[in-house]
């Protein structure tokens, strides 16, 4: 295994994540001066990744092991993510195993295939220039401490959301039967200085709370120096969680408590993706063998990992190999590289496409887009910040094979992009297909749409539309595709609703 995972450390105990998370003037995930701006995080639109198809839907024959669409593309049931029969194909789930084998997009027409998305009559037409609907934030519940992430199962009938608290606890809350959030995981020994704590969680694609009770957390421990970043598996029984196994652990460079990443999520291929930052501080200064961490394929830092949760010791077929980088040591868990701090990323539940908010340093915040089933991609850091050579960085040179962001904006006096989701719910038709994201320090929330030609359209700042935005730390998605917003110091969990 040493050839696959150079410098790998395996842990057998469980514990978990975030740049200055505890203060009022937050410089979260990047250096900042606390200024507020509208231009950086302003965006609007819907992702049109492959165009819309007519109603209909059913089985996909391009990404799946099945053609019946029984759980990911059945038009009559909308199973695995589609909240109504009108979605004609559900959402395809977040993994092949949960999506009836339709790993690349359950919201498809009868022809199926990657990128075809069934449209509901009256929904937003990509790149039409239509203004987004009037939106509001509805508080659904609150917790003690700092909420960091919210998620749900793929079961379209489920009304339960799970909330990760930065200090180390996890709560469940039934949105259909409001009451007090129930504690699922009492607490882990998470290190919470800097950009650290319990940062993210993901339910297994087949999670149903009874026959499949598997869920996974990403957190930062309290080891020496800046501690360690870990992915652990737990099992839920009722409202109690028990530790199962550690799947991944890496020590962070000493003295730097930032750039830890923060999201784990299952892709449409059924594998668990883990976003890791470059090790902290500035200019990706942790050189090994002449390469910054972001460009060094032998370290998991500054990377997107892809793990098989049933066999996390073995590289997944299609991950980065020595042949992709001209030889040398390669950590076989890497799928994409050249990242600074991919704090929040998500998969479009209709197409399987990957969207990443990668926090900038000096000049630029960026949103990256990688189509489903893509080969390994180099996103450029620290040779590039956005599309330009990184000022102050050394050790790597920009090259033509580095993937440009789909969207960039200036940091202004300080920014920290918070990647969000492509909205695929059914309650806000004017929002369907638009990608929503935020900036933590600029206190902005925005929308954009991706053109099939690779550009973007309908970029709109909706901060004033929503109102009350202060330090967004995450978005979340429930089983029906409705979206939630978490603000670090607020304690509340808000759902995005149409006014």
N, C-alpha and C positions, 0 to 999 in steps of 0.2 A: 504493500500500500504506500510505501514511502515515495515511490515514483509518481503516484497520483496526487498525493497530498503532502507536499514538502512542508516541514515544520508543523504538522498537524498535532493538536493536543486534544485528547479525548477525556471528557469529564464524566463522572458517574453520579454526580449529585446535581440537584436542581436549584436554580436561583435566577435576575434580569435588568435599563436604558437612558438620555438626551443632551447646546452651548450654554446658556445661563438660564435654566428653566425656572428658577425659583423666585426671581426678583420681579418687581413691578415693571421696570423698564427693561423688558426682555430682549436680549440679543440671541435669539433662539436659532441654533444651527449655523450661525455665521456671525462675523463681526458686524456691528451696526452702530448707528448713532441714535436710533430710536425715532427717526423721522417718519412721517406718514406721507404717502404719495398715492396718486391714482394711476399714473401712467404705467408702472411696472406690472401690476397685477391686473390690468384692465383687459378683459377679454370676453368674448361671447360666441356662442355657436353650437353646432352639433357635429358629431363625427360622422362624416359620410364616407366610411371606409369601404367602398366597393359598391356604393349605390344601393338604392332601395329597390325592393321587388314587390310585386303585388301580394295581396293577402293570400293566405294559403299556407303552407308550411308543413310540416311533417318531417319526413325523414331526410336527413342530410346524408349524401353518399360520398362526401369529400373528406370528412375528417373523422369518420366514425367507424367503429367496429360493427355497428348495426345499421340497418336501413329501415327499420320499422319505426324509429323515432319514439319508442315506447316510453322513454323517460326524459328525453331532452328535446324532442322535436315533434311531439304529437299535437296535431292541430286541435284536436277535440278537448284535450286535457290541459294543454299548456304546461305539461309536467316539467318539473325541475327548473322553476324560475319564472315562467310566464304566469302572471297572476290571474289572467282571464283567458278564455278561449279565443278572444279577439287577437291576442298576440300571435296566435297561429304558429306555435312552435316554441313557446316558452322562451327561456333565455339561453338554453344550451348548457346551463350549469357553469360551474367554475372548473370542472375537470372532465376528462373523458369518462372516468369511472362513474361520475355522477350525472353525466349528460347523455346516457344511453349511447355512449360511443360517439356522440356528435361533438367532437372536441373543438370544432372551430366555429360554432355559431348556431345555436338552436333557433334563434329568431330568424329563420330563413324561409324562403318560399319552398314549394314542393321540390324544386330543383336542388335546394340545399347549396352547400358550398361556402367557402370562406368569404366573408364580406357582404353577402346578401342579407339584408335586414328587412323583415316584414314591417310595414308601416301601418299604424292605426289611423283610420280616417280622422282628419283634423289635427294631426300632430305636426310639429315643426318640419318644414322641408329644408334639408341642408342647403346652406349658402343662398337662401332665399332673401336674406336681408330683413326677415321678420324680426321685430323686437321681441325679446323674451317676455313672458307673462309677468304680471306683478306677483312677487313672492313675499313670503313672511316666514319667520322662524317661530315654530311652536315648541315650547318646552314640554317634553314628554316625561322627564324624570330628572333627578339629580343625585349625586353621590357625594360623600365626604372625600376630601382630597382632590387630586387633579385628574380628570378624565383624559385618557390618551388615545383610546381607540374604541370603536364599536363595530360589531360584525354580527352575522347571523348564519343560519344553516341555508342549504339550498332547497329545503322543503318549502314549496310555495304556500302550503297551508300553515306554516309556522308563523307565529306572531311574537316570538321571543327574540330579543336582542341580547348580546353579551357585551359588557363594558369592561375594558381594561383600565385600571387606575395606575397612575405613574408610581405610586408608592408601593405597589406590589399585590394588590387584590384584584379579583375579578368578580363581577356581579352579573346576574341575569335579571331581565325585566320583561314582563309580558305586556306588550303595547295594547293588547285587546282587553286585558284585565288589570288596569292600573292599580298599583299598590306600591309598597316599598320594594326597591331592588333587593334581590336575594343574594347573599354572599355565596359564591361558588368556590372560590379559592381565597382562603383567609388572608394570607400574606406570604410573600417570598422575600428573601433577604436581598432586595435590590439596592444597588448603589444609585443614588439619585442626585449626586452633584453634577454640575455641568449639564450636558444634554443626555442625561442617563436616566434609567428607571425601567419599569415595565412598559415597553414601547409599542408592542403589537401582539396580535394573536390571530389565529386562523383555525376554523373548524375543518375537520376532514370533509372532503367533498361528499361522502356518504353519511355524514353525521345525522343521526335522528334522535339521539338522546337515550336510545334503548338498545338496539342491536349494534349500533356503532356510536361509541361515546368518546371518540378520539378528538382531542384538540391540542394545539401547539402554541407556545408563547415564545416571544423574543424579548430578552431582557439583558441588563448589564449587572454583573455581580460586583462583589466588594473585594476582589483580589488585590494584589499589590499593584502599585502604580495607578493606572487608570482603570484597573479591573479588567474584566473579560466580558465578551459578548457571547450569549448562549441562545440556542434553540432547544427547548425541552418539550417533550410530549407528556400530556396529562390525560386522564380519563375522568369523565363526569358520571357520577351516579346520583341521580336526584339533583340536589343542590350542593353536592360535595365533590371536589376534585382531588384526585390522587396522582402523585408523580409516577410516571411510567419509565421514561428513559431520557437521557441527553442525546440529541442528534448532532449537535455541532457546538464547538467552543473555540474561540480564538482570543488570545490575550491582546489587549489594546496597548499601544505605546505609552510609556510612563509619562505622567505629568499633563496629559491632554484628555479632558473629559468630553470632547466634542467629536462630531462626525462619526457617530455610531450607527447611522441608518436608523431604522425603526419599524419597517413594515415586513411582514411575511404574508404570503398569499399563495393559494393554489392557482396554477394556470389551467388553461383549457386542456392541457396535456396530462393533467392529473398529478403533476409534480409540484413540490413546494419551493417557491422562489423566496430568497432571502436577500435583502438589500443591505450592503455594508459600506460605510464611509471609508475615507482614505487613512484614518488613524489620527486625525485631528490637527489643530493649530492651523497654520497657513502654508500655502505654496506646496502642499503635498511633499513635505520635507523629509519624509522617512524613506530615504533611498536605500535600495538593496541592489547591489551589483550594477549601479549606475542608473537604474530605473526608479522613478517615483512609484509609490504603491499602486496608483491608478493604472499604470502601464506595465506593472510587473506581474506576469501571469503565474508566478510561483506563490503569491500571497493572496488570500481571500479578501484583503482589505481593498476598498475602492472598486468593488465588484458587485455583480448580481449573481448569486449562487442558485443552482437548481438541484434539489435533492429528491431522491426517492425515499419517502418516509418509511417504506417497508424494507429498505436496504440502503441506509444513508452512507454506508462505507464504500459503496461502489459508484463510480461515475455514471451519470445518465448518458445514454447514447445520444450524440449530437451536441454534447457540451464541448467547451473549448479543448483543443488538443495542441500538442507541440507543432503539428503541421500547420495550424492556423496562425502561428506566431513566429514561424521560421526556426523552430527548434528550441531546445532548452527545457528547463523544469516548468511544468504547468500543473496547477491545482485543478484536478479533474472535476471539482464541484462547480467551477465557474461556467456560466453561460454567456454573460456580457461583462465587459470591462471598460475602464476609463471613466469611472464615476467619482464624484467628489463626496457627495452625501445624499444619496437617494432616500431621503427621510420618508416620503410617502409615494407609493406607487400603487397601481391597480390594473386589473384586467377588465376590458369591456366584456360584460357577460353575454353580449350578443355575438361578438366576433372573435373573442379571445385575444384581441390586440392588447399590447402592453403600453401603458402610459406611466411615465416617471417624472416626478418633480425633483430635479437635481439642484440642490442649493448652491448658489454662486459664492464668489469670494470678493473680488474687487469691483467688477463692473456689471456683471450679467447674471440674471436668473434664467433658468432654462426648463422647458418642458420637452421631454423626449418621447418619441412614438416609435414602437417596434411592432411590425405586423405579427400576427399569430404564426407559429411554425417557422419563425425566422432562424437563420443560422446565427452563430455568435457574432455580436456587433461590438466594435470599439467606439465608445462615446466620447473619447477625446481627452478627458482630464488626465494629467495636468498639462498636456501639450496645449490644449485649448480650454478657454473659458467661454462657453457659448460657441460662437463661430470664429473667434479671434484668438491669436496666441495669448496665452495667459501671462499678464504682466507680473513679473516677480518670480515666476516659476522657472526652473531650470532642470535639465536632465532628459527632456524629451522634445521631439520635434513634430509639429503637425504633419499629417500625411493625408493623402486623398482617400484612404480607406476608412477614415474616421467619420462616423455618422453624424450629420448635422442635426441639431434640435429641430422639432417641428415649430417651436415658438421660443423666442427670447424676449426679455424686457430689461431695461436698465435697473440696477439696484438703487439708484438715487442715493439717499442718505443711509440706506440700509435695507436689505430685503432678505427674506427667507421664503422661497416658494414652498407651498404645501400642495403636493399633488392630490388630485381628487378622483372623480369618476365620470364616465360617460353615463348620463342618466338614462336608464332603461325601464323606469317605473311606468305606471299607467295612470297616475293621478294628475300629472301635469303635462298634458300633451304638447304644449309649447316649449317644453324643456327636453323632450325625448330626443336623444341623439347628440345633445350638446355635452361637451366636456366642461366640468366645473372645477375650478381650483382657486387657491387663495394665496395670499402672502401674509405670513405671520407678523412681520414687523411693520409692513405698510398698512396693515389692517384693511386689506381689500379682498373682495371675492369677485371672480370673473368667469366668463364663459367664452369658449371658442368652438369652432367646428373645423374639422380637417377635410379639405378638398380631396377627392380621389387623385388629383394630380400631385398631391404632396404639400400644397400650400395650406393656408388656413383662411377662414372667412368668419364673418359675423362675430368679431372680437368685441366684447362688451363688458364693461365694468358694472356690476350689479350691487356694489356695496351699499349705495343709498337705498336701493330697492329693498334689500334685506333689512338694513338697519341694525344697530347694536353690535357691530362686528368689532371684536377686541381680542387679538391674539389667537386666531384659529390655529389649532394644533393638528386637527385631523377632520376628514370627512369619513362617513361610514355608510354602509348599504345594508338594508334588511332583505329578507327573503323575497319580497315582492319587487325589489329594485328601487324602493324609495330611499332618499338620501338624508343623512344626518350630519350635523355640524357640532364639533366640540371646540370649546375655547378654554385654554389651559387653566386660568385662574377662576373660572366661572363655577365649575362643579356641575353645570347643567348639560343635559343632552337635548339638542334641538333637532326637530325634523323640519325639512324644507317643504313648505306647503304653498299652494296657490292661494292668493288672497281672494 
